[in-house]
Amino acid sequence: MKKIISKSILLIMAVSMAAAAMTACGGSAATAASDETLTLYGVNDLQISAAQMVAEENGYFAEEGLDVDCVYMANVPEIAAIMANGEAKIACANNYSTPTWVLNGADVVTIAPTCNMGGTQCLLLREGIELTDVSQLEGLTMGMVSGSTQYVTFMNMCEACGIDPDSITISTLQFADQLSALSKGQIDIMAVPEPWVTKAQEECNAQLLCSGTKSYIPGYEGDVLWCNMYACIDANREWLAENEETAGKVLKAIQKATDFINDNREEAVKILAEHIGMSEEDTAKIMTENVYQFGVDDTYVETTKTLEEFMVKENITPGGQSLAFEQYHDFSVLQEYLPDAYTVSE
């Protein structure tokens, strides 16, 4: 295994892997006799697509006159290739992936954030490693998905704790493969979101090192801000220009679902637990770490700009290029169809 791979190479690998994985998965917008039809891509977790799952189950898309085929992938990097080649017209993503997609040539924009998910971007330590000092992390091996959001948590943890990130060997592994590798002692640290955090704790007795918002590392315990990241809805720019009303209906359905999650938590837990195949108890626990907040406010804008600066500094964007906030956001549909959901100060 090698040390940390170049971030630009990691992102290229993510797109290549996504292309191979998604060749057989189609989906394009079409017009039916009665309903507008489209495919909405998402991720089978409680961060990226919780509102999508609830909207599907509760019929909110149908209420808006849409016939939506929801396709759920394993993670956001798997969506990269089909957004880049235009096969996917609209998808659930995050504000970490979008600027990289745009700089790599994808003609996409974020049209609305849906969830602050920093509290579920975690690092876990293998059972049997008794951590008494932060320096013991150096020399360990960590599993990570190429281009994953947990990289932000990892790098900010290293900076805050005075750890040389190059002292930790990274092995590129999908979430399920990390779980297996951790149980076999092949890696020492997992870098995963929920529900894999809970799976690792229950199946491998893994210890939570930190999330994007809380640290359990000796000497650095307490609230932190190592990853403040948002799930969002992305759309192909050309498709968006020709289908503003359809996009507006999607956003209305997602807003209804977000309100349902916040106002009817017990019912939402039941829906989501069944969808992702977890117990209601674990689902409820995970959901408390996420902030389900639909719409754009000053915090989203400031947080996203700070995240983009981090990506440039760490050379995560291709060639360390910078991208202005306006270049990968378009809130015109949100402002037209859901004006109360846009509260950015002028």
Backbone torsions as a table, in degrees:
resi	resn	phi	psi	omega
1	MET	NA	148.0	-177.2
2	LYS	-102.2	168.8	174.5
3	LYS	-71.4	-173.6	-176.4
4	ILE	-55.8	127.1	-179.6
5	ILE	-78.8	153.1	175.5
6	SER	-50.6	133.8	-176.3
7	LYS	-61.9	-37.3	179.2
8	SER	-65.4	-35.3	177.5
9	ILE	-66.6	-40.2	178.5
10	LEU	-58.2	-41.4	-177.1
11	LEU	-71.6	-36.4	176.0
12	ILE	-63.5	-41.6	178.2
13	MET	-61.1	-39.5	-178.7
14	ALA	-62.5	-42.0	-180.0
15	VAL	-67.0	-41.1	-180.0
16	SER	-62.9	-44.5	178.8
17	MET	-62.8	-38.9	-179.2
18	ALA	-65.6	-37.5	-179.4
19	ALA	-61.8	-42.1	179.7
20	ALA	-67.9	-39.9	-176.5
21	ALA	-72.7	-27.1	-170.6
22	MET	-104.4	4.3	-175.1
23	THR	-53.1	-40.1	-175.4
24	ALA	-89.1	-1.2	-175.2
25	CYS	-102.6	106.6	-177.5
26	GLY	-100.2	-174.3	177.5
27	GLY	152.4	115.8	178.1
28	SER	-143.2	159.3	-179.4
29	ALA	-73.9	140.1	177.0
30	ALA	-147.0	164.7	-179.1
31	THR	-110.2	122.0	178.2
32	ALA	-96.3	175.0	-176.1
33	ALA	-63.1	-39.5	-175.1
34	SER	-114.3	-46.3	-177.0
35	ASP	-107.5	153.0	170.0
36	GLU	-78.9	132.5	-177.2
37	THR	-113.8	142.9	176.2
38	LEU	-161.7	163.1	175.1
39	THR	-104.6	128.2	176.9
40	LEU	-111.8	114.4	-179.9
41	TYR	-87.3	143.2	178.3
42	GLY	-149.5	-165.2	-178.7
43	VAL	-128.2	139.2	-176.5
44	ASN	-80.3	63.7	175.0
45	ASP	-143.1	177.3	-174.3
46	LEU	-93.4	4.1	177.9
47	GLN	-100.0	-62.3	-171.9
48	ILE	-69.7	-42.2	-167.4
49	SER	-127.4	21.8	179.0
50	ALA	-58.0	-47.5	-179.2
51	ALA	-65.9	-36.1	177.3
52	GLN	-61.0	-45.1	-179.6
53	MET	-63.4	-43.5	180.0
54	VAL	-67.1	-41.1	178.6
55	ALA	-62.0	-38.4	178.1
56	GLU	-66.7	-48.5	-176.4
57	GLU	-66.3	-40.7	-175.7
58	ASN	-86.8	-0.5	176.6
59	GLY	76.5	22.8	-177.8
60	TYR	-70.1	-32.5	175.9
61	PHE	-64.1	-44.9	179.5
62	ALA	-62.6	-37.3	178.0
63	GLU	-59.7	-29.7	179.6
64	GLU	-89.2	4.6	179.0
65	GLY	82.2	24.9	-178.8
66	LEU	-112.3	142.2	171.0
67	ASP	-107.5	97.2	-171.8
68	VAL	-106.0	126.7	172.8
69	ASP	-96.7	109.4	-178.7
70	CYS	-90.0	123.5	178.6
71	VAL	-117.1	124.7	-175.3
72	TYR	-110.4	123.7	-179.9
73	MET	-97.3	175.1	-178.4
74	ALA	-75.1	-33.1	-178.9
75	ASN	-162.8	169.0	-177.2
76	VAL	-63.4	-42.3	178.6
77	PRO	-53.9	-27.4	178.8
78	GLU	-69.6	-17.6	179.7
79	ILE	-85.9	-14.3	-172.0
80	ALA	-54.6	-50.8	-173.5
81	ALA	-64.8	-41.2	-176.8
82	ILE	-76.1	-21.0	170.8
83	MET	-76.6	-36.7	-178.2
84	ALA	-67.3	-40.2	-177.3
85	ASN	-89.8	1.2	176.1
86	GLY	85.2	-0.6	178.7
87	GLU	-62.8	-42.8	176.2
88	ALA	-89.8	125.0	-179.6
89	LYS	-91.6	-29.1	-178.7
90	ILE	-151.4	138.5	-174.2
91	ALA	-156.4	156.3	171.6
92	CYS	-85.5	132.1	-176.5
93	ALA	-144.3	-146.9	174.9
94	ASN	-152.2	164.2	-175.4
95	ASN	-80.6	7.1	171.7
96	TYR	-91.0	-39.1	-177.3
97	SER	-80.7	-37.7	-170.1
98	THR	-56.9	-49.2	-179.0
99	PRO	-61.2	-34.2	177.5
100	THR	-67.3	-41.9	177.3
101	TRP	-58.7	-44.3	-178.3
102	VAL	-64.8	-44.8	179.8
103	LEU	-66.9	-23.2	176.0
104	ASN	-87.8	4.9	173.6
105	GLY	106.9	-2.0	178.9
106	ALA	-73.8	133.1	-178.5
107	ASP	-91.3	68.5	-174.9
108	VAL	-128.6	157.1	176.0
109	VAL	-139.9	152.8	172.0
110	THR	-83.9	130.8	-177.9
111	ILE	-110.5	-12.5	175.7
112	ALA	-174.0	136.4	169.8
113	PRO	-83.5	153.7	-175.6
114	THR	-128.0	-19.4	-173.5
115	CYS	-164.4	132.4	170.2
116	ASN	-86.3	114.7	-170.7
117	MET	-114.7	18.1	-178.4
118	GLY	-59.4	-30.3	-177.2
119	GLY	-73.2	-6.5	-179.5
120	THR	-118.5	16.7	177.0
121	GLN	-102.3	97.3	-160.8
122	CYS	-122.0	160.1	169.8
123	LEU	-120.8	134.7	-179.8
124	LEU	-126.8	146.6	-177.5
125	LEU	-104.9	140.3	-179.0
126	ARG	-63.4	143.3	176.2
127	GLU	-58.9	139.5	178.5
128	GLY	102.5	-16.5	176.3
129	ILE	-93.8	111.7	-179.4
130	GLU	-92.3	103.5	-176.3
131	LEU	-88.6	116.0	177.7
132	THR	-115.0	-16.4	179.7
133	ASP	-145.7	141.8	-176.3
134	VAL	-59.5	-28.5	-178.6
135	SER	-63.1	-19.8	179.6
136	GLN	-68.3	-14.9	177.4
137	LEU	-71.1	-27.1	-179.8
138	GLU	-66.4	134.9	-179.1
139	GLY	93.3	-6.0	179.2
140	LEU	-83.1	169.1	179.2
141	THR	-113.2	134.4	-176.9
142	MET	-124.0	136.8	173.1
143	GLY	-89.5	144.1	-179.8
144	MET	-158.9	140.9	172.5
145	VAL	-74.9	136.7	178.1
146	SER	-56.7	128.8	177.4
147	GLY	74.2	16.4	-173.8
148	SER	-77.2	156.0	-180.0
149	THR	-68.0	-22.0	-179.3
150	GLN	-67.7	-14.9	176.6
151	TYR	-61.3	-33.5	179.1
152	VAL	-64.8	-46.3	176.5
153	THR	-57.7	-46.0	-177.7
154	PHE	-60.0	-50.7	-175.8
155	MET	-67.3	-39.7	178.3
156	ASN	-70.3	-32.2	173.3
157	MET	-62.5	-46.6	-179.2
158	CYS	-59.6	-43.9	-179.7
159	GLU	-64.9	-44.0	-177.7
160	ALA	-67.4	-33.9	-175.3
161	CYS	-98.3	1.4	178.9
162	GLY	70.4	34.0	179.9
163	ILE	-99.8	135.9	173.2
164	ASP	-76.5	114.3	-177.7
165	PRO	-61.2	-27.4	179.0
166	ASP	-71.1	-11.9	179.3
167	SER	-80.8	-8.7	178.4
168	ILE	-108.0	121.5	-178.7
169	THR	-80.4	128.7	-179.7
170	ILE	-103.2	128.3	175.0
171	SER	-109.4	122.6	-177.5
172	THR	-74.7	111.3	-177.1
173	LEU	-142.4	141.8	172.4
174	GLN	-68.2	164.7	-174.3
175	PHE	-57.2	-47.6	-179.1
176	ALA	-63.7	-37.2	179.8
177	ASP	-69.8	-32.2	175.4
178	GLN	-63.2	-41.8	-179.6
179	LEU	-60.4	-45.1	179.1
180	SER	-64.6	-44.4	-178.6
181	ALA	-65.1	-36.9	178.3
182	LEU	-65.9	-42.2	-178.9
183	SER	-65.0	-27.2	-179.2
184	LYS	-94.2	-0.5	-179.9
185	GLY	76.7	17.5	-178.9
186	GLN	-82.2	-22.8	171.7
187	ILE	-131.5	159.2	-178.7
188	ASP	-103.0	-24.9	-176.0
189	ILE	-132.5	137.8	170.5
190	MET	-103.9	140.8	173.4
191	ALA	-118.7	99.5	-170.8
192	VAL	-144.7	160.0	169.7
193	PRO	-94.9	177.6	167.4
194	GLU	-72.1	148.4	9.9
195	PRO	-88.1	6.1	-176.4
196	TRP	-69.7	-25.7	175.9
197	VAL	-61.6	-51.0	-179.8
198	THR	-64.1	-40.4	177.5
199	LYS	-59.1	-43.5	-178.9
200	ALA	-66.4	-37.4	178.8
201	GLN	-67.8	-41.3	-176.1
202	GLU	-80.1	-39.2	-174.2
203	GLU	-92.3	-26.1	-176.5
204	CYS	-121.6	0.0	-177.0
205	ASN	55.2	36.8	-179.7
206	ALA	-70.3	151.1	-179.7
207	GLN	-99.8	132.7	177.7
208	LEU	-75.5	117.8	176.6
209	LEU	-79.6	-50.9	-178.7
210	CYS	-168.5	159.8	167.5
211	SER	-116.3	-171.3	176.8
212	GLY	-72.9	-12.1	-176.1
213	THR	-125.2	-5.6	-179.4
214	LYS	-148.3	138.5	180.0
215	SER	-115.6	140.7	175.6
216	TYR	-118.4	13.9	-177.8
217	ILE	-76.8	130.6	-179.5
218	PRO	-51.6	127.1	-179.6
219	GLY	90.0	-11.7	-177.8
220	TYR	-133.7	28.2	-177.6
221	GLU	-70.3	147.8	174.4
222	GLY	123.8	-170.8	-179.7
223	ASP	-70.8	138.1	178.9
224	VAL	-137.1	172.7	173.6
225	LEU	-132.2	70.2	-178.0
226	TRP	-96.0	-13.1	176.7
227	CYS	-160.8	106.2	176.4
228	ASN	-115.8	95.2	-166.6
229	MET	-132.2	149.5	-174.9
230	TYR	-118.8	139.2	163.2
231	ALA	-76.2	152.7	-176.1
232	CYS	-154.9	172.0	174.0
233	ILE	-105.7	125.5	177.1
234	ASP	-110.4	150.2	178.1
235	ALA	-139.4	147.7	171.6
236	ASN	-63.7	130.6	-172.2
237	ARG	-63.0	-43.5	-179.6
238	GLU	-65.7	-43.8	178.3
239	TRP	-61.2	-41.4	-178.5
240	LEU	-61.2	-42.8	-179.0
241	ALA	-61.9	-31.4	-177.2
242	GLU	-95.1	-9.7	-174.4
243	ASN	-136.6	46.3	-177.6
244	GLU	-61.0	-41.8	-178.4
245	GLU	-65.2	-41.4	177.8
246	THR	-62.3	-44.4	178.1
247	ALA	-61.6	-39.4	178.0
248	GLY	-62.5	-38.3	178.3
249	LYS	-66.6	-39.2	176.4
250	VAL	-60.0	-45.6	-179.0
251	LEU	-65.2	-37.0	176.9
252	LYS	-62.5	-41.3	178.7
253	ALA	-65.5	-40.5	179.4
254	ILE	-67.5	-37.9	177.0
255	GLN	-64.3	-42.6	176.9
256	LYS	-58.2	-43.7	-178.4
257	ALA	-66.3	-39.1	178.6
258	THR	-64.0	-43.5	177.2
259	ASP	-61.4	-40.1	179.5
260	PHE	-62.8	-42.9	179.1
261	ILE	-59.2	-41.5	-177.1
262	ASN	-79.9	-32.5	-175.5
263	ASP	-94.0	-19.8	-177.5
264	ASN	-134.0	59.6	-170.1
265	ARG	-59.4	-43.2	-178.0
266	GLU	-62.0	-42.7	178.2
267	GLU	-68.0	-38.5	178.4
268	ALA	-63.5	-40.1	178.1
269	VAL	-59.0	-43.7	179.9
270	LYS	-61.3	-45.2	-180.0
271	ILE	-61.8	-48.7	-174.1
272	LEU	-73.5	-35.9	178.3
273	ALA	-60.4	-43.8	179.6
274	GLU	-66.3	-38.8	-176.9
275	HIS	-66.0	-44.7	-176.4
276	ILE	-93.5	-4.4	176.2
277	GLY	75.5	39.3	177.3
278	MET	-122.1	164.4	176.5
279	SER	-68.5	155.5	177.6
280	GLU	-64.0	-34.6	179.2
281	GLU	-62.6	-47.6	179.9
282	ASP	-67.5	-39.0	179.2
283	THR	-61.7	-44.8	179.4
284	ALA	-62.3	-40.7	180.0
285	LYS	-62.3	-45.7	-179.3
286	ILE	-63.0	-41.9	-176.3
287	MET	-64.7	-26.6	178.5
288	THR	-68.4	-20.0	-179.9
289	GLU	-86.1	-13.3	177.8
290	ASN	-100.9	150.1	175.3
291	VAL	-112.6	105.9	-178.0
292	TYR	-84.4	101.9	-172.9
293	GLN	-137.8	107.6	179.8
294	PHE	-88.2	135.3	175.6
295	GLY	115.9	173.4	-174.4
296	VAL	-113.9	126.8	174.3
297	ASP	-132.3	-178.0	-177.7
298	ASP	-62.0	-35.9	-179.1
299	THR	-62.5	-42.1	178.3
300	TYR	-61.0	-46.4	-178.1
301	VAL	-62.1	-48.9	-178.0
302	GLU	-64.4	-43.3	-179.4
303	THR	-63.8	-42.4	-178.5
304	THR	-66.7	-40.2	177.6
305	LYS	-64.2	-39.9	177.7
306	THR	-65.0	-40.5	178.7
307	LEU	-63.8	-40.8	179.9
308	GLU	-65.8	-36.9	176.4
309	GLU	-63.0	-40.6	176.7
310	PHE	-61.1	-42.9	-178.2
311	MET	-64.7	-37.5	177.2
312	VAL	-68.1	-46.2	179.9
313	LYS	-58.3	-41.0	-177.7
314	GLU	-88.0	5.0	179.3
315	ASN	60.9	31.6	178.0
316	ILE	-77.7	-39.3	174.5
317	THR	-69.8	150.9	-178.2
318	PRO	-54.5	119.1	179.9
319	GLY	66.8	15.0	-178.2
320	GLY	68.3	24.4	-178.8
321	GLN	-70.0	149.9	176.5
322	SER	-100.5	150.1	179.9
323	LEU	-136.0	124.3	-180.0
324	ALA	-67.2	146.9	-178.9
325	PHE	-50.7	-42.5	-176.5
326	GLU	-68.4	-18.7	-177.2
327	GLN	-76.7	-18.6	179.2
328	TYR	-131.1	23.5	173.5
329	HIS	-133.8	142.1	173.9
330	ASP	-145.4	103.5	-176.4
331	PHE	-101.4	16.8	-176.9
332	SER	-62.8	-40.2	179.2
333	VAL	-67.7	-43.7	178.1
334	LEU	-58.8	-45.2	-178.2
335	GLN	-66.6	-32.9	-178.8
336	GLU	-77.5	-44.2	-171.9
337	TYR	-95.9	-24.5	179.4
338	LEU	-139.2	64.2	-173.5
339	PRO	-58.8	-30.1	-179.8
340	ASP	-69.7	-14.2	-179.1
341	ALA	-89.0	1.6	177.3
342	TYR	-117.9	108.9	-174.2
343	THR	-126.0	28.7	-178.7
344	VAL	-71.4	134.6	178.0
345	SER	-69.8	140.2	178.8
346	GLU	-83.9	NA	NA
